[in-house]
Amino acid sequence: MTSDRTGSSGGPPLRVGIIGLGGGASAMIPKFAGNSNYHVAAAADIDQGQLDAFSSRYEGKTFLTAEELCDSTAVDVIYIATPNQFHTEHVLMALNGGKHVLVEKPMTLNLEDADAMIDAAERNDRRLGVNVKHSFAPRVRKVRDMVTSGELGRLRMLNWWYYNNWLYSPRTVEELTPELGGGVPWRQGPHMFDILRTIGGGMVRSVRAMTGVWDESRPVAGSYAGFLEFDNGTVSNAVYSGNDHFSSREFTHRVDEGDAWPDRPEHAKARRALIEAGDKDTEIAMKRARRFGGQAREEQTTRAQSRPSAWLLGGPFVASFDLGDVRWTTEGLTVYGQTEEYDIPMSTDLDGREGIVQEFHNAVLEGRPPVNDGRWGKATVEVLLSLFQSSEQRKEVYLSHQTPTIDLAA
Ligand SMILES: NC(=O)c1ccc[n+]([C@@H]2O[C@H](COP(=O)([O-])OP(=O)(O)OC[C@H]3O[C@@H](n4cnc5c(N)ncnc54)[C@H](O)[C@@H]3O)[C@@H](O)[C@H]2O)c1
């Protein structure tokens, strides 16, 4: 490995290459670039325009195919942020090319492919991690600490409602095709269920859920309502609607006090913009503007940087323990105990991406799987699959591939 920089761990930085310079990658690349243990060394994308945008900001090599990056000796780690249907192909290619891999969520779309990735990581003695960044957010970790410390007794319930405009934001064809990993359960469920598993201990016993296709012009599940029971008896209600009617940020932000956190919810703004766009080509162009270097992406990044926990606070979340309820707020956490209510202020600078990038580096350096490894990612995929199965069969589904939460060292 050659580098003229030294990471904070003392060794040379890991050279990271990116496959897929879309919206997901746009938020991650600055986190690699801002961590002295990494050096942004290369990128691959089938769109030359995206590669040009990358080159205008980073010195790394660029490739028009994923294969070339996977074969390149210029990188040690590959971060894969291509659309969901390509994850398996690209992960296997990168691992077989001798690279460590951090892949976007969902890890893949079925359990067999997840097994193939886990096997390839072991066979090649490389690290495999799933980029469940919001599970590393400080608020999530703090609630998890409360579970493990027992300071409020046993965790009993996790309830989370999330209403937004996902389905009517500009979307690619694959984002609106269920078989390609499109729709709210595949695209947003990985965050919510990974966070619930992280806090609840990981071991989901059963799932009862309904997913819904309510608009045939966008024929993909735009919502889900799920009931999860963990092995230890903790239960969870998880509701998500991306139908651009109600915004549950009205429950988590002080909208009336002029708190625009990060921007004021505006009823049906996304639906109106789509109607104005008029055709699919214009919609795709709007989506493209949200990729790396695009105008809409720049605006979104500026807003997100001002409020890093915006994703978590998309709807009201309450964790109920024997001795109190805890909810996330714009300032941190509020604890409603037996006789007193108090706030726990949390950092407003971190959103989880910093933590996951650092954990992956530590795992590579220490030669151990990251806490968000392939088996963990596969277990979250099993929960996602069970949403669809339960909905189709209209019955409770029992799970068998769950893994326990591995808590990060303090
Ligand atoms: N959009 C987000 O804000 C976001 C956030 C977090 C995670 N993610 C995840 O990131 C992944 C990508 O989603 P997105 O919304 O960024 O997609 P996107 O459509 O915006 O971008 C995908 C990029 O990959 C490129 N690409 C497509 N096929 C390729 C191939 N075969 N080889 C190389 N490059 C290829 C495209 O040209 C494009 O630049 C998904 O798994 C998604 O779940 C997205």
The ligand as a Gaussian input file, in Angstrom:
#p B3LYP/6-31G(d) Opt

LIG

0 1
 N      -30.458000       8.240000      -2.413000
 C      -30.094000       8.245000      -1.147000
 O      -30.182000       9.280000      -0.452000
 C      -29.533000       7.003000      -0.507000
 C      -29.193000       7.130000       0.802000
 C      -28.632000       6.056000       1.416000
 C      -28.434000       4.889000       0.734000
 N      -28.802000       4.736000      -0.542000
 C      -28.530000       3.454000      -1.194000
 O      -27.531000       3.655000      -2.191000
 C      -27.768000       2.798000      -3.300000
 C      -27.914000       3.630000      -4.542000
 O      -29.043000       4.450000      -4.419000
 P      -29.060000       5.931000      -5.012000
 O      -30.339000       6.530000      -4.623000
 O      -27.797000       6.616000      -4.656000
 O      -29.062000       5.585000      -6.574000
 P      -28.868000       6.556000      -7.813000
 O      -29.724000       6.021000      -8.877000
 O      -28.980000       7.982000      -7.410000
 O      -27.323000       6.360000      -8.174000
 C      -26.795000       5.163000      -8.595000
 C      -25.466000       5.459000      -9.306000
 O      -24.909000       4.193000      -9.697000
 C      -24.532000       4.274000     -11.062000
 N      -24.627000       2.927000     -11.620000
 C      -25.744000       2.263000     -11.992000
 N      -25.422000       1.038000     -12.451000
 C      -24.070000       0.929000     -12.337000
 C      -23.136000      -0.093000     -12.640000
 N      -23.546000      -1.271000     -13.153000
 N      -21.830000       0.126000     -12.421000
 C      -21.400000       1.316000     -11.922000
 N      -22.250000       2.323000     -11.604000
 C      -23.560000       2.129000     -11.818000
 C      -25.498000       5.269000     -11.691000
 O      -24.989000       5.824000     -12.883000
 C      -25.645000       6.296000     -10.561000
 O      -24.663000       7.303000     -10.624000
 C      -29.017000       1.990000      -2.977000
 O      -28.644000       0.741000      -2.454000
 C      -29.710000       2.819000      -1.896000
 O      -30.485000       2.004000      -1.033000
 C      -29.333000       5.802000      -1.188000

